[in-house]
Structures are given as structure tokens and as C-alpha cells.
Amino acid sequence: MLLCCIADDAAGNILVSSALVNCSQTLPSFTAQRLAFHKFEREINENFGIEYIDHPWLKPVRFPQNRATGQSTIANYPFFRIESEELHEVGVGPIHAGVIEPGHFRFICNGEQILHLEIQLGYQHRGIESLFLEKKKLLQRTTLAESIAGDTVAGHTTAFVNLWETLCGYEADEDLQFTRTLALELERIAIHTGDLSAICTDIAYQLGSSVFGRLRTPVINYFQSWCGNRFAKSLIRAGQNHFPFNETLAEQLLKMLDAFEPDFDEMWAEFHTLPSALSRLEKTGVVTKEQVSNIGTVGMAARMSSISRDIRATHPHDLYPTLAHEPIIKHHGDVYSRTHIRYDEIKQSISYIRRLLEKIPPENKDRKALKKPAANAFSISLTEGWRGEICHCAITDERGELVHYKVKDTSFHNWLALALAVRNNEISDFPVSNKSFDLSYCGHDL
Amino acid sequence: MISLAMILFASLIFTGVVVRTKSLASGRKGPGILQPLKDVLRLLRKGTVFSETTSFIFQIASSIYFVSVLMAILVVPFGQSKGLISFDGDFVFFAYVLALGKFFSIISAMDTGSSFEGMGASREALYSMLAEPAFFVLMGSFAMLTGHTSFHGIFTALHFSSHVSYALGVLATFVLIMVAMIENSRMPIDDPKTHLELTMIHEVMILDNSGFGLGLFTYAVNLKFAMYGAIIANFFIGDVPWYYAVLVFTAVQVLFAVIVGLLESFTARFRMAHNATFIFTLTSASLLIFFGVLLLMGKFI
């Protein structure tokens, strides 16, 4: 059975349609009508062997395991080629010089100018989705969700626990929702600050690189003092709260933020008025509104080009309804827009945290236990992580056991935006464009 | 002789001062002044690995590059005392012996057959080519002003003319600092610290070098910095006893290193396409010097 879920931002609901198909069947593709479907249909083709008649390019999404056919490997993968004496190809990766994840980038360049970029990922494929079915304990599944992408622990875990609680018909207490909302906003501050540092590093602006880098530390250290892990692992659990928030923690958090904000503002004021930095950021890596809506990017990669797409506003979960979130929108779709969004979102998150701390819900000492997941159920959960929309879906059988689990990280289809962003740019601007998107490799590869 | 000794001495600490300045500017303690030197010594003690796709060019390039820098240093004078070699037109020798070393580093990068190194080599060739007129217009102007065509002749004669020559000296210092930054592939042209092959110039050309060869390339950067520092110092030394000259020389070198460190701390690297434009403006700055010289000599009516 094929299920197609589309979120309707205007109405704030999710449209689900389904069709029964046979895996050996050949189908017409949605991609022929709408580009945004291309990645999903490629994934369906790869995982289940369903052939599409009019899909333009069924290139592999990931490499090893879990494939319907085990034929294609990176060795025989047909990269896009241009036969020309004047153009040259530059292949980067899969192993990179920095401490980043593996991914292969193949540029076709005219001198310093990029004509085309093909991104091939899949080197980090760990079989997360099938592991969700194999691992039967809730704790195992939760830690699995925590490990989908190391930089989005709060995002993916919230998506998972919300999904699980829905499957079990469990209404999360306010203190659980508080923990999740606070963790998501803190994670946003931490990663955005780290990204600002990395953007400065990539344009060789040492002051910004070291100051933003230092500012990220107190935020992740706060997670450490709250739950014992700097990336918020073990903080979020379905139907449980091992680290209830209290007044002492709130005081610490306010103290941390009070120290963070002035330094952060000062550094930003310095950075976003520095001509040499602006000349690197402005008009670099532009993705137009039209391209963005064709690809259907989500999160920051949509908000950078005048598209208001934010789960916190359209499908609010946890305590977001009380915060009445207003998405931050930029209009140029360039590296500068993506940088500026980060600053604004950090400031917004800080103000949300201050509002949340005004009313800390007391811990529910007498919590109900989780029931078994409902039988024959389909459940979907949307979360706005720092990068953008995260979607988890699950289907259960007649005994309430998981039969299918699907994860869609923000990065999954946003990668195409990067490939389009760098066209006609200088090849030496690729790193800063890449960093301004900061997409996840393992979130994509699963 | 004293010039060679002083440049060698300055080269020992130059990069250390740059690194220390950058560390302090970003709020870190930073390594000791001698750390870059220790790194070079460590590299020199290591064995070398040669890629199978490379030819003998790759193997000799690092030595030729290093020796070319040493040769260039020999003609640089120190205040009133000549360099080890000094002859008429030695600044032309200076420029082209450096170009020879650069030529070998470029073809050795091409020799590896790596697309990264090819890109680095093409950038390096372009920028050196654009920086060349700036250097020659600058030195040519001073040659015209003083009537000498050797470094030593130019620098000794320069200090006996009017104070306007000091103004020209300041402008020349700016051009020389920038030429040094280009020649050494430092900010704002190139970022020596980056790990991103796609944005490198010099670093990407020596990606395949290891051990001894890499040590030579690394130390040549120190030598080149000290060498340009020495040329700049010569504009300010004047006719003073040698112990003052040593003080001025050291002060200029340290100041130069600190300026490099600060420049690298508080600005971002240029966009690659802007580099060419920027380097070409150095030629206009040199032309200003040329017109200043014409003015001094009363050739303008």
C-alpha cells in the first residue's frame, strides 16, 4: 500500500491518501507533474522495487543494504557527465579534509565557475528504519531516534515520542511538553550559534569563528548540567521525565542566557557590518523562491526565500500553541539570508525560553503508565527541529507491533536546494554555501 | 652577510609571532613563538611519500622552491651593508629567481594530476602574474629616482634625498606588504588555516607533499616573509650605526608579523573573483609611486 501524506499549511492539517499497489507493478510518477516528489519516488523505487514509467531519473538515493536490488554500487554509478574539452570535473569526498560526514560532491566547472553539482549521499546508511522494527524495547527505539542525526537529538526524539504517545493513546502532561519545547529551542540556539561560527570559519573570519564557537559552549553545557549529556540525549522519553525542570535549573538557564546575549549581540553587530564578510555572504548561493517551491524545501531552506513554512506555526505541537510562533522570513535566498535567519531565530528562541520560564509546570508525580500501541494504526508526527520539519510515521499490525517505520529528516529533499544554489557560483564559495544550509548527511542516509 | 643572518633569524620567529597574534586576538593563549619552527623540524626529520602518479618534477620541486627563496635572499641588503650578492639589476634577478621557484611549485602541483591541485596551481599562476607589474613599477620608480639599479644602490641613495621619499616609502611598504601576502598566499587573498581544498591556493598545491618536502615548503614561507620584511625595513633603516639598524630591522619585522596576524584575525577572505581586481589595484598604487617620483624629479610641468 502506498501512502501519501501532504501537510496543508494554510489549514493546519495533514492530507493522507492511499492506494494499493503491487510491487511488480509499473506506475506513472508524480514527479512528472511536480519536481518535489522526485526524491520520494526514487526512495520508493530503491526500497521496494516499484518502477515508474515517466520518472526523469531514478538515480539511487543511498548505497548499500535495504535495497530491492543490490546491483548498483558506487563503482558502477553513472554520474552526470558533460563531454567537453574546456570543462573540468572536480570530485570531492566521500572522505573530507575536515571532521564532517561522508558525502560525494561532483562539480562540473568552467574554470572557477560551477556549472553543475551532483551530490551523492548514502555512505552513512545504517538501516535506521528497519532497526526500529527489529528493536522491540521502547528504550532501544528511543535511543535509536536519538541517534538519527547527532545534531538534532531533541528534534528527532520529540518527533518519535510524540508519535509513540499518540500510538499508545497517551496524553502528554504539561511538564513533558515543557521539557520538549525547551529542549528544541535550546538546541536551536546551540546549533545556530555553532553554524554562525562555522560560516565565519569558511570565509576565514577568525574573530567570528572563535567568538561564536565559544558562545555555543555554555548552551550545550547547560544541557549537560540538566540531563548529563551535551546533546540532550536521555532528556526526552515517551511518557516519562527523568530530569524534571525546577526553579534552580531555571535560574541557571536565565543566568546563562543573560551572559550569552550581550556577547552574542556584540559579535553579531561586528559581523554583519563587516564589509569583507558581507561581500562573501551576499548574493552567494542564491536559491529563488520559484526553485524553493518547486523542490518543496522545508525549514530555514524555505524561509530564506519568502516562503513561510514552519511547523511551529502551522501544525504546533507541545507548548508551541501557547507561544503563537511567528516564522522569520527572509527574501533573498542567499547565504546572507540563511545567516541572518539564524541570528533572528536565536533571538526569538531566547525570548520564547524567557516566556516559558515564567510558568514552569510542576512535575506530575503520579503519571499514568504507557499502554501498548493501538492495533492496525497509522500515526504521523511532525516536529520543527532547528533545521526544519521532521516527520516520523509508523504503522502497526493487528497485535500492535510496528510493521513499518518511516523517518523523513529535513535534509532529505533540501539537499537539492544546495545543488542548485551553487550553480554559476565560484567553486571556492561552495563551502560557505554548504555550511549555510548545514544539511545532515546521516539524517538523509538513515 | 649580516643581511642573510638577520633574515634567517627573523624567519625563525616570524610565523610564531603571526600565530601568537592571531591567538591573542581571538582570546586564546596560543602556542609558543617557536612552535611553527618545531613543526618544520619535525617535518624535516620525517620520511617522504611520493604518489605513484608523479614524476621526478614533483620530487625536485620542493628543493628548487626552497633554494630559489634562499637565492633571492642573497641579494637583499641590510641598511648600508650589501647582500652577499649585489649587482646592477639584481632586483630583476630577485623577482625571477622567485618566479622560477614558483614555476616549479606550479608544475609539481600539476604533476600530481589532482583536480584540486590543478585549481590551486592555476590560481597561483594568475595571481603571481598580476602581482608582477606592481613589484616592477615600484622598484623601477625607485631605480629611476636614485639612478641605481641594484637593491643596495637604491636603498642607500634613497635616504639621502628629501623627506618626500619617506612618504613614498610608506606607500611602497603597503604595496610590499600586499605583494608579500600574495606571494605567501595569506589573507586576504588566501586563507592558510582552512581545511577546505576548494578555497585554497597555496595549501592545496602542497597537499601531496609530505615529510621533508613539506617541511621545505613550510619553511620557505617563513623565509619569504622575513625577506619581504627585510626589504620593507630597508626603507626605514637609513644611514645609522649597525646596532640601531638591527633594532629597526627587528622592530619592522615584528610589526610586520603583528600586522599580518591582525589582518588575518579581523577580516574575511576575499571572494576569489575579487582577488584579481584587488591585486591589480596594487599596480595602481605602484603607479602612484611612479608619479610621485616623476614629481620629485621635476619631470611634471
Chai-1 contact restraints between the chains, C-beta under 6 A:
chainA,res_idxA,chainB,res_idxB,connection_type,confidence,min_distance_angstrom,max_distance_angstrom,comment,restraint_id
A,V90,B,S115,contact,1.0,0.0,6.0,A-B,restraint_1
A,A97,B,H195,contact,1.0,0.0,6.0,A-B,restraint_2
A,G98,B,H195,contact,1.0,0.0,6.0,A-B,restraint_3
A,E112,B,M272,contact,1.0,0.0,6.0,A-B,restraint_4
A,I203,B,A268,contact,1.0,0.0,6.0,A-B,restraint_5
A,I203,B,R269,contact,1.0,0.0,6.0,A-B,restraint_6
A,A204,B,D191,contact,1.0,0.0,6.0,A-B,restraint_7
A,A204,B,A268,contact,1.0,0.0,6.0,A-B,restraint_8
A,A204,B,R269,contact,1.0,0.0,6.0,A-B,restraint_9
A,Y205,B,A268,contact,1.0,0.0,6.0,A-B,restraint_10
A,Q206,B,S26,contact,1.0,0.0,6.0,A-B,restraint_11
A,Q206,B,S265,contact,1.0,0.0,6.0,A-B,restraint_12
A,L207,B,S265,contact,1.0,0.0,6.0,A-B,restraint_13
A,L207,B,F266,contact,1.0,0.0,6.0,A-B,restraint_14
A,S210,B,S26,contact,1.0,0.0,6.0,A-B,restraint_15
A,S276,B,T267,contact,1.0,0.0,6.0,A-B,restraint_16
A,S276,B,A268,contact,1.0,0.0,6.0,A-B,restraint_17
A,A277,B,A268,contact,1.0,0.0,6.0,A-B,restraint_18
A,R280,B,A268,contact,1.0,0.0,6.0,A-B,restraint_19
A,R280,B,R271,contact,1.0,0.0,6.0,A-B,restraint_20
A,E426,B,M272,contact,1.0,0.0,6.0,A-B,restraint_21
A,E426,B,A273,contact,1.0,0.0,6.0,A-B,restraint_22
A,I427,B,L198,contact,1.0,0.0,6.0,A-B,restraint_23
A,S428,B,L198,contact,1.0,0.0,6.0,A-B,restraint_24
A,S428,B,T199,contact,1.0,0.0,6.0,A-B,restraint_25
A,S428,B,M272,contact,1.0,0.0,6.0,A-B,restraint_26
A,F430,B,L198,contact,1.0,0.0,6.0,A-B,restraint_27
A,P431,B,L196,contact,1.0,0.0,6.0,A-B,restraint_28
A,P431,B,T199,contact,1.0,0.0,6.0,A-B,restraint_29
